[in-house]
């Protein structure tokens, strides 16, 4: 099958805008276990750079961005913007542009217990998947600013991993 983009190897990083960098730092480092890497900023421009390159209003100021690494691989690029037209309510999964970040854990129940002990909102109880995803359990939780995360675990693989032909 031909693809439009060739040479794509992996996801490089995930960018997240937050209302409070210090609270986000605590969440990414202490709660999720990320390594803090470095910070940049502030960035502003008197012309049209912000709208041309970032798709935001030209008067927007990127106060600071910080980089974090999770599990030796995933990179989170965490922004704090000042923007007159900023929407402070994160989208739900059902909203256009809705999203979540899924994190694999070895012990789903232990991870949920740790989040609850920290006062972090967990959405419902862990769900056991069926069909091609049988063998997986998952649950959503919210960051302090409302970004949706998912914990997933499938220590023995998913049904699809064991018999892909059964799920054509």
C-alpha positions in Angstrom: 0.0 0.0 0.0 1.4 3.4 -1.0 1.4 6.1 1.7 1.6 9.8 1.4 4.2 10.3 4.0 7.2 8.0 3.6 9.9 7.4 6.1 7.8 8.0 9.2 9.4 5.9 12.0 7.6 6.8 15.3 5.9 9.4 17.4 8.6 11.9 18.4 6.7 13.9 21.1 3.3 14.9 22.4 2.7 18.6 23.0 0.4 19.6 25.8 -0.8 23.1 26.9 -1.3 23.6 30.6 -2.6 26.4 32.8 0.1 26.1 35.5 3.6 24.8 34.7 4.5 24.1 38.3 1.4 22.0 38.9 2.1 20.2 35.6 5.8 19.7 36.5 4.7 18.0 39.7 2.2 15.8 37.8 4.7 14.8 35.1 7.6 14.2 37.4 6.1 13.0 40.7 2.9 11.3 39.6 3.8 9.9 36.2 7.5 9.4 36.8 8.9 11.5 33.9 12.4 12.8 33.8 12.5 16.6 33.5 14.8 17.5 30.6 14.9 21.3 30.0 12.9 24.5 29.4 12.7 27.2 26.7 11.0 30.5 26.3 9.4 33.0 26.4 8.5 33.4 22.7 6.6 36.2 21.2 6.7 37.9 17.8 5.5 41.4 16.6 4.6 40.0 13.1 2.7 37.0 11.9 5.1 34.2 13.0 2.7 32.9 15.7 -0.2 32.5 13.3 1.8 31.3 10.4 3.8 28.7 12.3 1.6 27.7 15.3 -1.9 28.6 14.2 -2.5 30.9 17.1 -3.4 34.6 17.3 -0.4 36.8 16.6 -0.6 38.5 20.0 -0.2 35.1 21.8 2.9 34.7 24.0 4.4 31.3 24.7 5.5 31.9 28.3 7.6 28.8 28.6 7.8 25.2 27.4 9.3 22.3 29.2 10.4 18.9 28.1 9.9 15.6 29.9 10.8 12.0 29.1 8.7 9.0 30.2 10.1 5.5 30.3 13.2 6.4 28.4 11.1 7.0 25.2 8.0 9.2 25.1 8.6 13.0 25.2 6.1 15.4 26.5 6.5 19.1 25.4 4.5 21.1 27.9 3.5 24.7 27.1 2.1 27.6 29.0 0.6 30.3 26.7 -0.9 33.7 27.3 -3.6 34.1 24.7 -6.6 36.4 24.7 -8.8 33.9 22.9 -7.6 30.8 24.9 -10.2 28.1 25.6 -9.5 26.9 29.2 -11.8 23.8 28.9 -10.1 20.7 27.5 -12.1 18.8 24.8 -13.9 15.6 25.7 -13.2 12.4 23.8 -16.5 13.0 21.9 -15.5 16.5 20.8 -13.8 17.1 17.5 -10.1 17.2 18.4 -10.7 15.2 21.5 -7.9 13.0 22.6 -6.3 11.0 25.4 -2.8 9.7 26.2 -2.6 6.0 27.0 0.1 4.8 29.3 1.0 1.1 29.7 1.4 -0.1 33.3 2.4 -3.5 34.6 -0.1 -3.4 37.5 -3.3 -1.7 36.6 -5.0 -2.1 40.0 -1.9 -0.8 41.8 -1.7 2.2 39.5 -5.3 3.0 40.0 -4.9 2.8 43.8 -1.9 5.1 43.7 -3.8 7.7 41.6 -6.8 7.6 44.0 -4.5 7.9 47.0 -3.1 11.0 45.3 -6.6 12.5 44.9 -6.5 12.1 41.1 -9.9 11.6 39.4 -10.2 8.1 37.9 -13.2 7.6 35.6 -15.0 4.5 36.7 -13.6 1.1 37.3 -11.1 -0.7 35.1 -12.7 -2.3 32.0 -11.9 -5.7 30.7 -11.7 -5.7 26.9 -13.2 -8.3 24.5 -12.7 -9.3 20.9 -9.3 -8.5 19.4 -8.3 -6.6 22.6 -9.2 -9.5 25.0 -6.5 -9.8 27.6 -6.3 -6.0 28.1 -7.7 -4.0 31.0 -8.0 -0.2 30.9 -9.3 2.9 32.8 -9.2 6.6 32.2 -8.1 9.3 34.6 -7.7 13.1 34.5 -4.7 15.3 35.0 -5.2 18.2 37.5 -6.1 20.4 34.5 -8.4 17.9 32.9 -6.3 16.3 30.2 -7.5 12.7 29.7 -5.1 9.9 30.3 -5.7 6.1 30.0 -3.9 3.3 31.8 -3.7 0.1 29.9 -2.3 -3.3 30.8 -2.1 -6.6 28.8 0.8 -8.6 30.4 0.0 -11.7 28.4 -0.8 -9.9 25.1 -4.1 -9.3 23.5 -6.1 -11.9 21.6 -5.1 -10.2 18.3 -1.4 -10.7 19.2 -1.9 -14.5 19.6 -4.1 -15.0 16.5 -4.2 -12.0 14.1 -5.9 -14.0 11.4 -9.0 -14.6 13.6 -9.8 -10.9 13.5 -9.6 -10.0 9.8 
